[in-house]
Amino acid sequence: MKKIFLILALFVGMLRAEEGIVRAVFDLTTADAKTFESRFIKGVAFHKAHYEGKFKELEIVVVIHGGAYKFFVKEVGKTAIKIDAKEAAVLHELKQRIESLVKTYNVKLQMCGMGMKKYEIKEENIYEFVEVVPSAMVGLIDAQSSGHSYIPIF
């Protein structure tokens, strides 16, 4: 009888723990560094803090496609993406902030494999903390099917 009660208590505890999780999928397509910084980098930190203040965990998946590829590529010059020297310096600085965001807030980054072909991005030329998915739509569908709220960043 005690074992049944213990198992029941654990099961109810797991259900209640699930109630404390909020999920979001960011549809990241912006090519603009200022938008990327304000809506993505600063946005993740702000919203994580907001939900922690409410004793909830914010689980974030980011699906990367469109103009956003350049923020996650090691060497843009080895791709079909066109940037100028000023933008290259900004991208280098952002890499450190993105990596910190992934480590600090456990953000899951997914890059569209179809678009990688279009922009001639090889998998070894993306940051090691980025996962490749078959397409952006697959990443978005999978995340939304798992209860993630859709947040566009364009």
C-alpha positions in Angstrom: 0.0 0.0 0.0 2.9 2.4 0.9 4.5 1.7 -2.5 1.2 2.5 -4.4 0.9 5.7 -2.4 4.5 6.6 -3.1 4.1 6.0 -6.8 0.9 8.0 -6.9 2.6 10.9 -5.1 5.6 10.8 -7.5 3.2 10.8 -10.5 1.2 13.8 -9.1 4.5 15.6 -8.4 5.6 15.1 -12.0 2.4 16.5 -13.3 2.6 19.6 -11.1 6.3 20.1 -12.2 5.1 20.1 -15.8 2.7 22.9 -14.9 5.7 25.1 -14.1 7.1 25.0 -17.6 6.2 27.6 -20.3 7.4 26.9 -23.8 8.2 29.2 -26.8 9.5 28.7 -30.3 11.2 31.7 -31.8 10.9 31.8 -35.6 14.1 33.7 -36.3 14.4 35.2 -39.8 15.8 38.7 -39.2 18.9 39.8 -41.0 19.1 43.0 -38.9 21.7 42.9 -36.1 19.8 45.5 -34.0 16.6 43.5 -34.2 18.5 40.3 -33.5 20.1 41.8 -30.4 17.0 43.5 -29.0 14.3 40.9 -29.8 16.4 37.7 -29.5 19.4 38.2 -27.3 17.9 40.7 -24.8 14.4 39.2 -25.2 15.5 35.7 -24.1 17.2 37.1 -21.0 14.3 39.4 -20.1 11.6 36.7 -20.6 13.6 34.0 -18.8 13.9 36.4 -15.8 10.2 37.2 -16.0 9.1 33.6 -15.7 11.7 32.7 -13.1 10.2 35.5 -11.0 6.9 33.6 -11.3 8.6 30.3 -10.3 8.2 29.0 -13.8 10.7 27.7 -16.3 10.8 29.1 -19.8 11.9 26.5 -22.4 13.0 28.1 -25.7 13.6 26.6 -29.1 14.9 28.9 -31.9 14.3 28.0 -35.5 16.9 29.8 -37.7 16.2 30.6 -41.4 15.9 33.5 -43.8 18.4 36.3 -43.1 19.3 35.0 -39.7 21.8 32.4 -40.9 24.7 34.8 -40.8 24.5 35.1 -37.0 25.3 31.4 -36.6 28.0 30.8 -39.2 31.7 30.6 -38.2 33.0 32.0 -41.5 30.5 33.9 -43.6 33.0 34.3 -46.4 32.7 30.5 -47.1 29.0 30.9 -47.9 26.8 32.7 -50.4 25.8 35.2 -47.7 26.9 38.7 -48.5 28.1 41.1 -45.7 30.4 44.1 -45.4 33.4 44.5 -43.1 31.5 46.5 -40.5 28.8 43.8 -40.3 31.5 41.1 -40.0 32.9 42.7 -36.8 29.4 42.9 -35.3 28.8 39.2 -36.1 32.0 38.2 -34.3 30.9 40.1 -31.1 27.4 38.5 -31.3 28.9 35.0 -31.4 30.1 35.2 -27.9 26.7 36.6 -26.7 24.9 33.8 -28.5 27.1 31.1 -26.9 26.6 32.6 -23.5 22.8 32.7 -24.0 22.8 29.0 -25.0 24.9 28.0 -21.9 23.2 30.3 -19.4 19.6 29.8 -20.5 19.7 26.4 -22.2 18.3 27.8 -25.4 17.9 25.1 -28.2 19.0 26.4 -31.6 17.9 24.7 -34.8 18.9 25.7 -38.3 16.9 25.0 -41.5 18.9 22.4 -43.6 17.1 23.4 -46.8 18.2 27.0 -46.6 21.7 25.9 -45.7 21.9 24.4 -49.2 20.6 27.6 -50.8 23.2 29.8 -49.0 26.0 27.1 -49.4 26.5 26.7 -45.7 28.2 23.5 -44.7 27.4 21.9 -41.4 31.0 22.1 -40.2 30.8 25.9 -40.7 28.0 26.5 -38.2 28.5 26.8 -34.5 28.7 23.5 -32.6 25.7 24.5 -30.4 23.4 24.7 -33.4 21.4 21.6 -34.5 20.4 21.2 -38.2 16.8 20.2 -38.9 15.5 19.1 -42.3 13.6 22.4 -42.8 12.4 25.4 -40.8 8.8 24.2 -41.1 9.8 20.8 -39.5 11.4 22.6 -36.6 8.4 24.9 -36.1 5.8 22.1 -36.4 7.7 19.9 -34.0 8.1 22.6 -31.4 4.4 23.8 -31.7 3.3 20.1 -31.5 5.2 19.9 -28.2 3.3 22.9 -26.8 5.7 25.8 -27.7 4.0 29.1 -28.4 5.0 30.7 -31.7 7.0 34.0 -31.5 8.1 35.5 -34.9 11.3 37.5 -35.0 11.7 39.1 -38.4 
